[in-house]
Amino acid sequence: MNTIRLLPYGISDFKQIQREGNYIVDKTMYISRMEKTDHFIFLIRPRRFGKSVFLSMLRAYYDINERDRFQELFKGLWIADHPTPEQGQFQVMYFDYSRIGGNTAVLEKNFDEYCNIELDAFAQQYARFYAPDFVESVKKITTARMKLNYINTQAKILGHKLYLIIDEYDNFTNTVLNEEGEAIYHALTHANGFYRDIFKLFKGMFARILMMGVSPVTMDDVTSGFNIASNISLRPEFNMMLGFSEEDVRGMIRYYQSVGMLDGKDEEALIEEMKPWYNNYCFSRKSVDTDPKMFNCDMVLYYLNRVMQTGESPSPMIDPNTRTDYAKMRKLIQIDALDNYRRNIIHEVTEKGFIVAELKESFDASRLIDRENFISLLFYYGMLTIGGIRGARLRLIIPNNNVRLQYYDWLLREYDRIAHVDVSQLQEVFDRAALDGEWRPMMEHLGKTYEDSSSVRQLMEGERNLQGFMTAMLSLNPYYLAAPEMEMNHGYCDFFLMPDLNRYPMVRHSYILELKYLKADATEAEVERQWTEAVEQIRGYAEGPRVRQLIRDTQLHLIIMQVKGFEMLRAEKI
C-alpha cells in the first residue's frame, strides 16, 4: 500500500483503489439512502461522472464473498461505522454493456456471448453456494436467457439473494440508435427484440437491481415506461451522489499540499481555474438553491494529475479522452438527420447560453423530435444543467467552458458545412487585441467576414444570426473565454471576453462587446436611438463589482458593434 494516497486517475475499480491506498472521495453514505428508496433503482448521469467506480464500490459492499473483508475494504469510509443489515448479503451479478459492440448483423450474437461470459464467471465466483455440478451445468447451457433462468431457479431453491448491477445499460443501444436509426433501434427494444426480452427476466429474478446510464431513452423503451425500476435521477437526495462538491475538491487539494505534491500551489488559484471549466452541475429542481454545484470528477482528476506531474495547468483544459464522448453525443442528437427544429434549439442554447424548458423524466426514441424531449436529452448528456427556476419550467444553462466549447465546435462545423469560413487571419487580429489592445482590426475582420459569408447568413435570420456567428468566431480566440449573455450588474452583456490569465499571463486587455442588429430598412433615427441605448447599457455592465474581479489586472475595453442588415455600420470604443 502507498504511504501517500495517489490520485486514482483512470482507475474505476474500487477494490484496486482501496488496496493500493489511493485517494477516494467518500460516497458511501448514499448506500443506506438508496436502500430506503426502492429495491429496483435506475440513475442517469453524464459520462465521466464517477458512475463506474461507484458501482464497483457497491459490488464490493454487497458481495457475500467480501463480507468478511468489509472493514478492510471500507476502512476510513463513512459506511465502515454505519453498515446496513444488507452488507455482504448478496450474490452480485454485474454487466457492463459498453463492452458489447459490432454492427446490427452480429449485435445479438455479441450480446449473448458477452452475457454468457459474465454468467459463467458468476457461476464460478459463487460455486461454493451451489451443488458440485453447478458451474459445469451453467457452462453447458448455450444461451444467456436460459442461463439466467437456470441460475434463478437454483438460487430460489437454495434461498440465495441476487443483486443485479448494470453499468452503461444504454451504451450499445444508443450506438444503434445514432448509427443505424430509429427503426432498427426499435426492433431491438420493442415487442420481441432480444434486448427487451432479457429485461423481462430481471424483475422477478433479483432482490435488488441498480442500473446506470446516460439517457432515459432505452429504459423507457425496453420497460414500457420504467415499470422495472424507480428513476432517482432528478431526486434531490441523490443530487450530490456522483461528481465532486467544491468541498470535496478542496479536501483533495489540501491533502496533496500536505504531502508535498502540490508545493507552491495556492488552493484558491486552483479552484478559481477549475471552476469555469468543470463545475456548475445540478441535477434536481429542488437542489438548485440549496446544494453546492457539482464538479465533473474525471475532469478534476485529469487537471490535478497534470498539475502534480508537470507543475502546470493542463493545456488543453479539456481531457482529450472526452472527445469520443462528445462525438457520440453529436451523433445521437442528429438521429435520422438533424431537422431544423432541433438545429434551432442548439443554436439558441449556443448563442444565449441557456434555454427555458420543462425536463422530461422519460421518453421513447420515437419522440426525440419533440422540443422538451430533445432539450431533456441534452440535459441528461450533461450538455445542459439546471441553473434556475422560471415558473413551472427550468432555466437550463450550459454548465461550463468544457461543454461550451463543444457547442462552439458544433456551430463552427455547421457553418463550415454550409460554406467554408476563412479563419486563417484570425490569430493575428486576436494577438493584437489581447496583447496590444488593438481591438479595431479584430472587430473589422469579424464584421467583414460576416458580411462576406452570405451562405452562412441564411442559416439564421437577423440578430440571432449575428450572435451565433460572433459566438463561433470568438470561440477560436485562445486568450479568452468568450462568454455570451453573461450576467453583469443586473443585465446580460452580449459577450464578455474574460482573459485566461492562468494559461496566458501575458494578456493585458479584456473586453465587453455589445452587438446591435438592425433590419436593412431601419431609419437613421432608429440607428441613433439604438446606439444611445447601447452606450448606456455597456457602461452599466462595466460598473458591476464582478467585472473588476474577473478582469484582474487587465485593461477593460467597452466595444459596441452595430450591424444593419448584413453590413457593419460601425464599431467604436466607449
ZIGILIN-V228682 format. One record per backbone hydrogen bond with DSSP energy under -0.5 kcal/mol. CO is the residue of the C=O (numbers start at 1). NH is the residue of the N-H. Records with the same first field share a line. If there is no record, write none. Layout:
CO = NH + NH
This chain:
4 = 6
6 = 23
7 = 9
8 = 11
10 = 12
12 = 14
13 = 17
14 = 18
15 = 19
16 = 20
17 = 22
18 = 21
20 = 2
24 = 26
27 = 30
28 = 31
29 = 33
30 = 34
31 = 35
32 = 36
34 = 37 + 38
39 = 209
40 = 230
41 = 211
42 = 232
43 = 213
46 = 49
48 = 298
49 = 243
50 = 54
51 = 55
52 = 56
53 = 57
54 = 58
55 = 59
56 = 60
57 = 61
58 = 62
59 = 63
61 = 88
62 = 90
63 = 66
64 = 67
66 = 69
67 = 70
69 = 73
70 = 74
72 = 75
74 = 77
77 = 80 + 81
78 = 81
79 = 82
84 = 87
86 = 89
90 = 64 + 92
91 = 93 + 163
92 = 94
93 = 165
95 = 97 + 167
96 = 99
97 = 100
99 = 101
103 = 106 + 107
104 = 108
106 = 110
107 = 111
108 = 112
109 = 113
110 = 114
111 = 115
112 = 116
113 = 117
114 = 118
115 = 119
116 = 120
117 = 121
118 = 122
119 = 123
120 = 124
121 = 125
122 = 126
124 = 127
126 = 129
127 = 130
131 = 134
133 = 137
134 = 138
135 = 139
136 = 140
137 = 141
138 = 141
143 = 147
144 = 148
145 = 149
146 = 150
147 = 151
148 = 152
149 = 153
150 = 154
151 = 155
152 = 156
153 = 157
154 = 158
155 = 159 + 160
161 = 91
162 = 207 + 208
163 = 93
164 = 210
165 = 95
166 = 212
167 = 97
168 = 171
170 = 174
171 = 175
172 = 176
173 = 177
174 = 178
175 = 179
176 = 180 + 181
177 = 181
181 = 185
182 = 186
183 = 187
184 = 188
185 = 188 + 189
186 = 190
188 = 195 + 196
190 = 193
193 = 197
194 = 198
195 = 199
196 = 200
198 = 201 + 202
199 = 202 + 203
201 = 205
202 = 205 + 206
208 = 164
209 = 41
210 = 166
211 = 43
212 = 169
213 = 45
216 = 220
217 = 221
218 = 222
219 = 223 + 226
220 = 225
221 = 224
223 = 227
230 = 42 + 232
232 = 235
235 = 238
236 = 239
238 = 241
244 = 295
245 = 249
246 = 250
247 = 251
248 = 252
249 = 253
250 = 254
251 = 255
252 = 256
253 = 257
254 = 258
255 = 259
256 = 261 + 262
257 = 260
260 = 263
262 = 265
264 = 266
266 = 270
267 = 271
268 = 272
269 = 273
270 = 274
271 = 275
272 = 276
274 = 277 + 278
275 = 279
276 = 401
277 = 402
278 = 296
281 = 294
282 = 386
284 = 287 + 288
285 = 288
287 = 290 + 291
294 = 281
295 = 244 + 297
296 = 300
297 = 301
298 = 302
299 = 303
300 = 304
301 = 305
302 = 306
303 = 307
304 = 308
305 = 309
306 = 310 + 312
307 = 311
319 = 322
320 = 323
321 = 324 + 325
322 = 326
323 = 327
324 = 328
325 = 329
326 = 330
327 = 331
328 = 332
329 = 333
331 = 334
332 = 335
334 = 337
339 = 343
340 = 344
341 = 345
342 = 346
343 = 347
344 = 348
345 = 349
346 = 350
347 = 351
348 = 352
349 = 353
353 = 398
355 = 357 + 396
357 = 394
364 = 367
365 = 368
367 = 370
370 = 374
371 = 375
372 = 376
373 = 377
374 = 378
375 = 379
376 = 380
377 = 381
378 = 383 + 384
379 = 382
385 = 387 + 397
388 = 395
390 = 393
393 = 390
394 = 357 + 396
395 = 387 + 388
396 = 355
397 = 385 + 399
400 = 404
401 = 405
402 = 406
403 = 406 + 407
404 = 408
405 = 409
406 = 410
407 = 411
408 = 412
409 = 413
410 = 414
411 = 415
412 = 416
413 = 417
414 = 418
415 = 419
420 = 422
421 = 423
423 = 426
425 = 429
426 = 430
427 = 431
428 = 432
429 = 433
430 = 434
431 = 435 + 436
432 = 436 + 437 + 438
433 = 437
434 = 508 + 509
437 = 439
439 = 443
440 = 444
441 = 445
442 = 446
443 = 447
444 = 448
445 = 449
446 = 450
447 = 451
448 = 452
449 = 453
452 = 454
453 = 457
454 = 458
455 = 458
456 = 459
457 = 460
461 = 464 + 465
462 = 465 + 466
463 = 467
464 = 468
465 = 469
466 = 470
467 = 471
468 = 472
469 = 473
470 = 474
471 = 475
473 = 476
474 = 477
476 = 478
477 = 480
479 = 500
480 = 482
481 = 483 + 498
482 = 484
483 = 486 + 496
486 = 493
491 = 488 + 493
493 = 486
494 = 485
495 = 497 + 513
496 = 483 + 498
497 = 499 + 511
498 = 481
499 = 501
500 = 504
504 = 507
508 = 555
510 = 557
511 = 497
512 = 559
513 = 495 + 515
514 = 561
516 = 563
518 = 565
519 = 522
523 = 527
524 = 528
525 = 529
526 = 530
527 = 531
528 = 532
529 = 533
530 = 534
531 = 535
532 = 536
533 = 537
534 = 538
535 = 539
536 = 540
537 = 541
538 = 542
539 = 543
540 = 543
541 = 544
544 = 547 + 548
545 = 549
546 = 550
547 = 551
548 = 552
551 = 554
555 = 510
557 = 512 + 559
558 = 574
559 = 514
560 = 572
561 = 516
562 = 569 + 570
563 = 518 + 565
564 = 566 + 567
567 = 564 + 569
570 = 562
572 = 560
